[in-house]
Structures are given as structure tokens and as C-alpha cells.
């Protein structure tokens, strides 16, 4: 069966998933922050012909955070993007092989983001790198990328364990 994310058949996260509630809260706060910063910048530019210097740095950080946290929530709800044209049309062993391959590829990709993101963050901290616009230490922005990628790896493993336990 092909997954349709906008239908009532869309899978839900397990009841009592507190982490999903936190992910939704962080996503909502990040989106609200982006909207507020962008709106304030437009108003300031309209009124004074000058824009706020911090808007681009904070907006990009919040968008990356929103993307990673939203992806983690999608993994928990089993609503992440899939290419199902070939994977769902074959016999059961083929579907299982495709599912395992996709899970392993996702784990490798997010594992690489954890590894290289942590190395990047450490280098930025060690060399005291500052952002160009505000002079804020850049490791503060990049610290969240490997942490949330690690969360996503955990989510993938947990969903994999749940589905194998349920015999799907």
C-alpha cells in the first residue's frame, strides 16, 4: 500500500510520545520566530529604509532547525517522504529489501551529518569562529545540526524496531 500523507490513513505516532510534542513545540516556535523576525524587518525597512542586521542569520538558523526537527517528527509519525513506485509494487521480499535499504541509507546519511556536523561544530568552537553579520560564535548555530541528526537516527532505529516487532 502506498502511503498517502494527507488522508485519514496517515499513520500516527504512538500515544504518549512526549518527544513528538516537544518537536512540534520547537517547530511552532521556530516558525513563529521566522515570521516575527521577517515581519519586523519588513516594517523597519518600510519605515526607516534600513533593515535589521540579525534577520538573515537568525532566520537561516531557525529554518535549518525547523527542517531538522520537522523531519524528526515526520519520522516518528511515519510520514516522511518515500519513493514507492518500485518498492511497493513487487512481492513481499522485494518490498522488505527496499525498506531495509532505505532505512540503512537514511541511517548512514544522518550518521554522516552527526559525525561531520560534530567535527564542524568542534572546529568552529576551537578556532573561535564568529559569524560575519553579528559576531556571534558560529558553533552556537551549528551545534543543533548534529544533535537533531542524532535524534533522527534514534527515531529511525525506534521506528524500525517497532515495525519489526509488529511484523510489518
N, C-alpha and C positions, 0 to 999 in steps of 0.2 A: 504494500500500500504506500502510495506517495504521500508524503507529509504536506498538508495544506495549513500554513500557519494562521490564516485568517478565518478558520472555521471553528465550529464548536468541538471538532475532533482534535483540536490542538492540544497536545499533552500539557499537563500542568506539573509544576514542581511538587515534590512530596509535601504533604501537610506538615506544618511546623518548621519549615525551613527558614530559620532566623537570618541566615546569611543572605538569602534572597531578598528579604525585607530590607536589610541593610544596603544591599546592592541597588535596590530600587530607590531608596532614600538618597544615596550618593548620586545616582543618575539624575534624579529630580533636582537636587541641589546644584549639580554641575550645569544642568540645562538652564536653571533659573539664573545662575551666575553669569553664564554666557549671554543670556537675554538682557539682564540688567546692565552688564558692562557695555554691551553693544549699544543699547538704547541710550545710556548716559553719554557715550562717546558721540553718538549722532546728535543728541541735543546740544552737547558742548560745542561741537563743530558748527552747528547751525547758529547758535547764539554768539559764539566768540571767534569763529573761524580758526580755532585751534582744537586739536584733538588730545585726548589723554595719552600719555606715553605708554602706560602699562597695559592698554587694552589688548594689543596683539599678543604679548607674552602670556598673559593670563588666559585669554581666550583659547589660544592653541593648547596650553596645558589642560584646560578644562575639557576641550574637545577630545584630546587623547585619553584622558581619564574616563570620560563618558563612553568612548568607544570600547575601551578595555572592560570597564565594569558592566556595560550593557551586554557585551559578548559573553561575559561570565554568567550573567543572569539568563541569557538565551541558552547557554549550555545546560544550566540547571533545569530549564523548562523544556529541554529537548526541542527547541525551536530555532536552532542555529541553521545556517544556510547549508543546503545539501545539493549535490548534483546527482539526481536519481534516475536519469534517463536509462543508463545501462545497469546500474546497481540494483534497481528494484524490479527489473523485467526478467531476470534469469531465475534459475532454480535456487532452492534454499542454500545449498553450499556456496554458490556464486554470491548470493546476497550477503552471506556471513563473511566471506572472504573480503568483499568490498567494504563492509562495515569495519572489519578489523584493520584493513589497510588505511581507511580514512581516520580511524582513531589513532593508529600509530603515527601517521603523518601529522596529525594535529598535535600529538604529544611531542614529537620531535621539533615541530615548528615553535611551539610555545616554550619548550625546554631551551631551545636556542635563544629565544628572546630573554628568558630568565638569565642564562649564562652571560650573553653579551651585554644585556642591559645592566646586569650587576657589575660587570667589568667597566662599562662606560661610566656608571654612577661612581664607582670607586675612583676611577681616573679623574673625574671631574672634582671629586672631593679632595683627592690627594694633591692635585695641581691647583686647587683653589680657583677653578674656572668661574667667571662671573658672566651673567647674561649681558648682551650688548645694550639692551634698552634701559634696564633698571639697575644693573649691577648686582642683582640677586645671585647667590650661589646656584649654579645650574643643577647641581646634584639634587636640590630640593624638588625640581621639576621631574628629573629622570628617575628618582627613587621609586616612584609609584609604578613605572612600567614593569620592572622585573617582579615586584611584589604581586601585582594583579595578574601577571602572566603565570606566576606560580600558583595563585588561586585557581586560575583557569585549568592548569594541569591537574590540580586536585579535583576540580569539578569533572573533568573528562574521566579520570580514573574512577570516581564515585559513580558516575552515570554508567560507565562500563560495568562495574561491579554489580550495580542494581539490575541492569538488564540481563546480565549473565545469570544472576541469582533467580530472576523471574523466568528464565528460559527463553528470552526473546532473541 
